[in-house]
Amino acid sequence: MDPKVELSIVMPCLNEAETLATCIRKARAGLAAAGVAGEIIVADNGSTDGSIEIAQREGARVVHVKERGYGSAVRGGAQAARAEWILMGDADDSYDFSRITGFVQKFREGYDLVMGCRLPSGGGTIAPGAMPWKNRWIGNPLLTFIGRLFFRCPAHDFHCGLRGFTRRAFEVMDLKTMGMEFASEMVIKATLRGLKIAEVPITLHKDGRSRPPHLKPWRDGWRHLRFMLIFSPRWLFLIPGLLLSAAGFLTGMILALGPVHLGRVTFDVGTLTIAAMTFMVGIQLVAFAFFTKVFAIEEGLLPHDPKFARWFRFFTLEKGVLAGAGLFWLGAILLARAFGLWWQTGYGQLDYAENLRRLIPAATLVMAGLQIVFSSFFLSVLGLKTQSRNPPTSEAR
């Protein structure tokens, strides 16, 4: 890090010859307007249209990033930056680098991540023609809503390409992704690691390129959503699992007592079968939630969670085995009762519906019990390393 350089402006670049010079000149004007000593870095990702020569002619420092992808380019540029404050933005002239004073002010106030906000919900502005309708009214608002719901992030525009971060924040976030989901990873990890996040309203302008953008709305939108789901075991597995298991259990309990008639509609053993399936799927999803959480924390993908650590200390292997064994034996008793009734008939023909009403709950409880027993063992195996690193007297567990 060079103490003489306060701000590094990083522009990821892949064949941006039409707009790159304009962006560099605006960035230089922005540094002067903000009163900071800075540098301009063009993180080139394999341009073949003369972008490299343009950047050098305009006085920017070119960093060659061989690993392809938006995230790779930004990460390579940030790693090469000499300043404590780093501002990233696209080189297509959709962001006005001459107006960066607000970002510098937030850095001076001690914020770790400073997000630009294009959406009106956060005070931003989208110029006519600057954003396709599906991005403006569907993609960005929906993904931002999901991000705020899943991770309680304060940002109103999850995917604004103009944003800044400190070098310390960059190291703490430990960003890994190579593509467009890099933007989501940054906001999510900053939030999970408790970094100070601020927003600066900006205007998104129509880009100055004559070719189509690198962004593919549906493909990259799915990549953002997929990343959010993977980083949130609670919403991907736990909440759906709890809802499904509760719905399946309650429905099964009612139908195990007899058919239910609602007008002309009758719910009987067919619905009982679906309820049993729903219950088992829910149990499996809940187990996946805990498996994923332990693994992600152990691998450093998610930060330490004190609430989960307390639960993990409470739910021991022995308690899980006892709970699963209890369900197993309850199911086994019901199976034995069903077998006894069959034996009393001399192994003859039984009433079809009544027999299934006995067998389905019994078999479901047996399967659920075994699932919980072996899931408890697997969860214990996943947590061995975590437990060995965190002795019982430690408050960090």
C-alpha positions as CSV (number, residue, x, y, z in Angstrom):
1,M,0.0,0.0,0.0
2,D,1.3,3.5,-0.9
3,P,0.4,6.1,1.7
4,K,0.5,8.8,-1.0
5,V,-2.4,7.2,-2.8
6,E,-5.7,7.4,-0.9
7,L,-8.1,6.0,-3.5
8,S,-7.7,3.4,-6.2
9,I,-10.3,3.3,-9.0
10,V,-10.6,-0.1,-10.5
11,M,-12.3,-0.6,-13.9
12,P,-12.8,-4.2,-15.1
13,C,-12.4,-4.2,-18.8
14,L,-13.1,-6.6,-21.7
15,N,-13.0,-4.8,-25.1
16,E,-14.3,-1.4,-23.9
17,A,-12.4,0.7,-26.5
18,E,-15.4,2.8,-27.3
19,T,-15.9,4.1,-23.7
20,L,-12.7,3.5,-21.8
21,A,-11.0,6.8,-22.5
22,T,-14.1,8.7,-21.4
23,C,-14.3,6.7,-18.1
24,I,-10.6,7.3,-17.3
25,R,-10.9,11.1,-18.0
26,K,-14.0,11.3,-15.8
27,A,-12.3,9.3,-13.0
28,R,-9.4,11.7,-13.1
29,A,-11.8,14.6,-12.8
30,G,-13.6,12.8,-10.0
31,L,-10.4,12.4,-8.0
32,A,-9.7,16.1,-8.4
33,A,-13.2,17.1,-7.4
34,A,-13.1,14.9,-4.3
35,G,-9.7,16.2,-3.3
36,V,-7.9,12.9,-3.0
37,A,-4.7,11.5,-4.4
38,G,-5.6,8.5,-6.4
39,E,-4.7,6.1,-9.2
40,I,-6.8,4.6,-12.0
41,I,-6.4,0.8,-12.6
42,V,-7.8,-0.9,-15.7
43,A,-8.1,-4.6,-14.9
44,D,-8.0,-6.0,-18.4
45,N,-9.5,-9.4,-18.9
46,G,-8.2,-10.2,-22.3
47,S,-9.2,-7.3,-24.5
48,T,-8.3,-7.5,-28.2
49,D,-9.8,-4.2,-29.5
50,G,-7.1,-1.8,-28.4
51,S,-8.4,-1.1,-24.9
52,I,-5.0,-1.8,-23.4
53,E,-3.3,0.8,-25.6
54,I,-6.0,3.3,-24.8
55,A,-5.7,2.8,-21.1
56,Q,-1.9,3.3,-21.2
57,R,-2.3,6.4,-23.4
58,E,-4.7,7.9,-20.9
59,G,-2.3,7.4,-18.1
60,A,-4.1,4.5,-16.3
61,R,-2.2,1.5,-14.9
62,V,-3.1,-1.7,-16.7
63,V,-3.3,-4.9,-14.7
64,H,-3.6,-8.1,-16.8
65,V,-6.0,-10.6,-15.3
66,K,-5.8,-14.0,-17.1
67,E,-8.6,-15.7,-15.3
68,R,-11.8,-14.8,-17.1
69,G,-14.9,-13.4,-15.5
70,Y,-16.2,-10.1,-14.0
71,G,-15.3,-11.2,-10.5
72,S,-11.9,-12.3,-11.5
73,A,-11.1,-9.0,-13.1
74,V,-12.3,-6.9,-10.2
75,R,-10.5,-9.1,-7.7
76,G,-7.2,-8.9,-9.8
77,G,-7.5,-5.1,-9.9
78,A,-8.2,-4.8,-6.2
79,Q,-5.3,-7.0,-5.3
80,A,-3.0,-4.7,-7.4
81,A,-4.4,-1.5,-5.9
82,R,-2.0,0.7,-3.8
83,A,-4.6,2.6,-1.8
84,E,-6.5,1.8,1.3
85,W,-9.8,2.8,-0.4
86,I,-10.8,1.0,-3.6
87,L,-13.7,2.1,-5.9
88,M,-14.8,-0.3,-8.6
89,G,-17.0,0.5,-11.6
90,D,-17.8,-0.6,-15.1
91,A,-15.8,0.9,-18.0
92,D,-18.9,1.3,-20.3
93,D,-19.6,4.9,-19.3
94,S,-22.9,3.9,-17.5
95,Y,-21.4,5.3,-14.2
96,D,-20.2,8.8,-13.9
97,F,-16.7,8.6,-12.3
98,S,-16.5,12.4,-12.0
99,R,-19.1,12.2,-9.2
100,I,-17.4,10.1,-6.6
101,T,-17.2,12.7,-3.8
102,G,-20.0,10.9,-1.9
103,F,-18.1,7.7,-1.8
104,V,-15.0,9.4,-0.5
105,Q,-17.0,11.1,2.2
106,K,-18.4,7.8,3.4
107,F,-14.9,6.3,3.5
108,R,-13.8,9.3,5.6
109,E,-16.7,8.5,8.0
110,G,-15.3,5.0,8.6
111,Y,-17.5,2.8,6.4
112,D,-16.1,-0.5,5.1
113,L,-18.4,-1.0,2.1
114,V,-20.0,1.9,0.2
115,M,-22.7,0.9,-2.3
116,G,-23.9,3.0,-5.1
117,C,-27.7,2.9,-5.4
118,R,-29.4,3.3,-8.8
119,L,-32.9,2.3,-7.7
120,P,-35.4,5.0,-6.6
121,S,-36.0,3.0,-3.3
122,G,-32.6,4.1,-2.2
123,G,-32.7,7.6,-3.8
124,G,-31.0,6.6,-7.0
125,T,-31.9,7.5,-10.6
126,I,-32.1,5.5,-13.8
127,A,-31.8,7.6,-16.9
128,P,-34.1,6.7,-19.9
129,G,-32.8,3.7,-21.8
130,A,-30.1,3.0,-19.2
131,M,-31.6,-0.3,-17.9
132,P,-33.8,-2.9,-19.7
133,W,-37.3,-3.1,-18.3
134,K,-36.9,-6.7,-17.0
135,N,-33.8,-5.7,-15.0
136,R,-35.4,-2.5,-13.7
137,W,-38.8,-3.8,-12.7
138,I,-38.1,-7.5,-12.1
139,G,-34.5,-8.6,-11.7
140,N,-32.9,-6.0,-9.6
141,P,-35.9,-5.3,-7.3
142,L,-36.6,-9.0,-6.8
143,L,-33.0,-10.0,-6.1
144,T,-32.5,-7.0,-3.8
145,F,-35.6,-7.9,-1.9
146,I,-34.4,-11.5,-1.5
147,G,-31.0,-10.4,-0.4
148,R,-32.4,-8.0,2.2
149,L,-34.8,-10.7,3.4
150,F,-32.3,-13.5,3.6
151,F,-29.3,-11.6,5.0
152,R,-30.8,-8.4,6.5
153,C,-28.5,-6.3,4.4
154,P,-29.3,-2.5,4.4
155,A,-28.5,-2.0,0.7
156,H,-31.4,-1.1,-1.6
157,D,-29.5,-2.0,-4.8
158,F,-27.7,-5.3,-4.4
159,H,-26.1,-5.3,-7.9
160,C,-25.0,-1.7,-8.5
161,G,-21.6,-2.0,-10.3
162,L,-20.3,1.3,-8.7
163,R,-19.2,0.5,-5.2
164,G,-16.2,1.0,-2.9
165,F,-14.6,-0.9,-0.1
166,T,-11.5,-0.6,2.1
167,R,-8.6,-2.9,1.8
168,R,-9.3,-4.4,5.2
169,A,-12.9,-5.1,4.1
170,F,-11.6,-6.8,0.9
171,E,-9.4,-9.1,2.9
172,V,-12.2,-9.9,5.4
173,M,-14.7,-10.7,2.7
174,D,-12.3,-13.2,1.1
175,L,-14.2,-13.1,-2.2
176,K,-14.0,-16.2,-4.4
177,T,-16.5,-16.1,-7.2
178,M,-15.3,-15.4,-10.8
179,G,-18.5,-14.3,-12.6
180,M,-21.3,-11.7,-12.1
181,E,-22.3,-13.2,-8.8
182,F,-19.2,-11.5,-7.4
183,A,-21.5,-8.5,-6.7
184,S,-23.8,-10.6,-4.5
185,E,-21.0,-12.3,-2.8
186,M,-19.5,-9.0,-1.7
187,V,-22.7,-7.6,-0.2
188,I,-23.6,-10.9,1.5
189,K,-20.2,-11.5,3.0
190,A,-19.9,-7.9,4.1
191,T,-23.2,-8.2,5.9
192,L,-22.5,-11.6,7.5
193,R,-19.1,-10.4,8.8
194,G,-20.6,-7.3,10.4
195,L,-18.9,-4.7,8.2
196,K,-20.2,-1.1,8.2
197,I,-22.2,-0.6,5.0
198,A,-23.4,2.8,3.6
199,E,-25.2,3.8,0.4
200,V,-24.7,6.7,-2.0
201,P,-27.5,7.6,-4.5
202,I,-26.2,7.7,-8.0
203,T,-27.5,8.0,-11.6
204,L,-27.2,5.1,-14.0
205,H,-26.7,6.4,-17.5
206,K,-27.1,4.7,-20.8
207,D,-23.8,3.0,-21.7
208,G,-21.8,4.3,-24.6
209,R,-21.2,1.0,-26.3
210,S,-22.5,0.0,-29.7
211,R,-22.3,-3.7,-28.9
212,P,-24.5,-5.7,-26.5
213,P,-23.4,-5.7,-22.9
214,H,-21.6,-8.7,-21.3
215,L,-24.4,-9.1,-18.8
216,K,-27.0,-11.8,-19.7
217,P,-30.0,-11.0,-17.6
218,W,-31.7,-14.4,-17.2
219,R,-28.5,-16.4,-16.9
220,D,-26.7,-14.0,-14.6
221,G,-29.9,-13.4,-12.6
222,W,-30.1,-17.1,-11.9
223,R,-26.5,-17.2,-10.9
224,H,-27.1,-14.4,-8.4
225,L,-30.2,-16.1,-7.0
226,R,-28.4,-19.5,-6.8
227,F,-25.6,-17.9,-4.9
228,M,-28.0,-16.3,-2.4
229,L,-29.8,-19.6,-1.8
230,I,-26.5,-21.5,-1.4
231,F,-25.4,-18.9,1.2
232,S,-28.6,-19.2,3.2
233,P,-29.3,-22.7,4.5
234,R,-32.1,-21.3,6.6
235,W,-34.1,-20.2,3.5
236,L,-33.0,-22.9,1.2
237,F,-33.5,-25.9,3.6
238,L,-34.6,-25.1,7.1
239,I,-37.8,-22.9,6.6
240,P,-39.2,-25.0,3.8
241,G,-38.3,-28.2,5.7
242,L,-40.1,-27.0,8.9
243,L,-43.2,-26.0,6.9
244,L,-43.4,-29.2,5.0
245,S,-42.7,-31.5,8.0
246,A,-45.3,-29.6,10.1
247,A,-47.9,-29.7,7.4
248,G,-47.3,-33.3,6.7
249,F,-47.4,-34.3,10.3
250,L,-50.6,-32.5,11.2
251,T,-52.4,-33.7,8.0
252,G,-51.2,-37.2,8.7
253,M,-52.4,-37.1,12.3
254,I,-55.9,-36.1,11.3
255,L,-56.2,-38.6,8.4
256,A,-54.8,-41.4,10.5
257,L,-58.0,-41.2,12.6
258,G,-60.3,-41.5,9.6
259,P,-61.3,-39.8,6.3
260,V,-62.1,-36.1,6.2
261,H,-65.1,-34.9,4.1
262,L,-65.3,-31.3,2.9
263,G,-68.4,-31.1,0.8
264,R,-68.0,-33.4,-2.2
265,V,-64.3,-33.8,-1.6
266,T,-63.0,-36.7,0.5
267,F,-59.5,-36.9,1.8
268,D,-58.5,-40.4,2.6
269,V,-55.5,-42.8,2.5
270,G,-54.3,-41.3,-0.8
271,T,-53.9,-37.9,0.9
272,L,-52.4,-39.7,3.9
273,T,-49.7,-41.1,1.6
274,I,-48.9,-37.6,0.3
275,A,-48.9,-36.2,3.8
276,A,-46.4,-38.9,4.8
277,M,-44.2,-38.1,1.8
278,T,-44.4,-34.3,2.7
279,F,-43.3,-35.1,6.3
280,M,-40.3,-37.1,5.2
281,V,-39.2,-34.5,2.7
282,G,-39.5,-31.9,5.4
283,I,-37.4,-34.0,7.8
284,Q,-34.7,-34.4,5.1
285,L,-34.6,-30.7,4.3
286,V,-34.2,-29.8,8.0
287,A,-31.3,-32.3,8.2
288,F,-29.7,-30.7,5.1
289,A,-30.0,-27.3,6.7
290,F,-27.9,-28.4,9.7
291,F,-25.4,-30.3,7.6
292,T,-24.9,-27.3,5.3
293,K,-24.6,-24.8,8.2
294,V,-21.9,-26.9,10.0
295,F,-20.0,-27.5,6.8
296,A,-20.1,-23.9,5.6
297,I,-18.9,-22.5,9.0
298,E,-16.1,-25.1,9.2
299,E,-14.9,-24.2,5.6
300,G,-15.1,-20.5,6.3
301,L,-17.9,-19.9,3.8
302,L,-20.2,-18.6,6.6
303,P,-19.1,-16.7,9.7
304,H,-19.4,-18.1,13.2
305,D,-23.0,-18.0,14.4
306,P,-23.4,-17.8,18.2
307,K,-27.0,-18.9,18.2
308,F,-26.3,-21.9,16.1
309,A,-23.3,-22.8,18.2
310,R,-25.5,-22.8,21.3
311,W,-28.0,-25.0,19.6
312,F,-25.2,-27.3,18.4
313,R,-24.0,-27.7,22.0
314,F,-27.5,-28.5,23.2
315,F,-28.4,-31.0,20.4
316,T,-25.9,-33.7,21.1
317,L,-25.5,-37.0,19.3
318,E,-27.0,-38.8,22.2
319,K,-30.1,-36.6,22.2
320,G,-30.6,-37.1,18.5
321,V,-30.2,-40.8,18.7
322,L,-32.7,-41.0,21.6
323,A,-35.3,-38.9,19.7
324,G,-34.9,-40.9,16.5
325,A,-35.0,-44.2,18.4
326,G,-38.2,-43.0,20.1
327,L,-39.9,-42.4,16.8
328,F,-38.6,-45.7,15.4
329,W,-40.0,-47.7,18.3
330,L,-43.3,-45.9,18.1
331,G,-43.5,-46.8,14.5
332,A,-42.4,-50.4,15.2
333,I,-45.2,-50.7,17.8
334,L,-47.8,-49.5,15.3
335,L,-46.4,-52.0,12.8
336,A,-46.6,-54.8,15.3
337,R,-50.2,-53.8,16.1
338,A,-51.1,-53.9,12.3
339,F,-49.4,-57.3,12.0
340,G,-51.4,-58.5,15.0
341,L,-54.7,-57.5,13.4
342,W,-53.7,-59.3,10.3
343,W,-52.8,-62.4,12.3
344,Q,-56.2,-62.4,14.0
345,T,-57.8,-62.7,10.6
346,G,-55.7,-65.7,9.8
347,Y,-53.6,-63.6,7.4
348,G,-56.7,-63.1,5.3
349,Q,-58.1,-60.1,3.4
350,L,-58.2,-56.8,5.4
351,D,-60.1,-53.7,4.7
352,Y,-57.9,-51.9,2.2
353,A,-58.3,-48.3,3.5
354,E,-58.2,-49.2,7.2
355,N,-55.1,-51.3,6.7
356,L,-53.2,-48.5,4.9
357,R,-54.4,-46.1,7.6
358,R,-52.4,-48.2,10.1
359,L,-49.4,-49.0,7.9
360,I,-48.6,-45.6,6.4
361,P,-48.1,-43.7,9.8
362,A,-46.2,-46.7,11.2
363,A,-43.8,-46.9,8.2
364,T,-43.4,-43.2,8.2
365,L,-42.4,-43.1,11.9
366,V,-39.9,-45.9,11.4
367,M,-38.3,-44.1,8.4
368,A,-38.2,-40.8,10.2
369,G,-36.7,-42.3,13.3
370,L,-33.9,-44.0,11.3
371,Q,-33.4,-40.7,9.4
372,I,-32.9,-38.8,12.6
373,V,-30.6,-41.4,14.1
374,F,-28.2,-41.5,11.2
375,S,-28.5,-37.7,10.6
376,S,-27.4,-37.2,14.1
377,F,-24.3,-39.4,13.6
378,F,-23.5,-37.6,10.4
379,L,-23.9,-34.2,12.0
380,S,-21.6,-35.2,14.8
381,V,-19.0,-36.3,12.3
382,L,-19.2,-32.9,10.5
383,G,-18.8,-31.1,13.8
384,L,-15.8,-33.1,15.1
385,K,-13.3,-30.6,13.8
386,T,-15.3,-27.6,15.0
387,Q,-15.7,-29.2,18.5
388,S,-12.0,-30.0,18.7
389,R,-11.2,-26.3,17.9
390,N,-13.6,-25.0,20.4
391,P,-13.2,-26.5,23.9
392,P,-16.2,-26.4,26.3
393,T,-14.8,-23.5,28.3
394,S,-14.5,-21.3,25.2
395,E,-17.0,-18.5,24.7
396,A,-16.3,-18.5,20.9
397,R,-18.2,-21.8,20.3
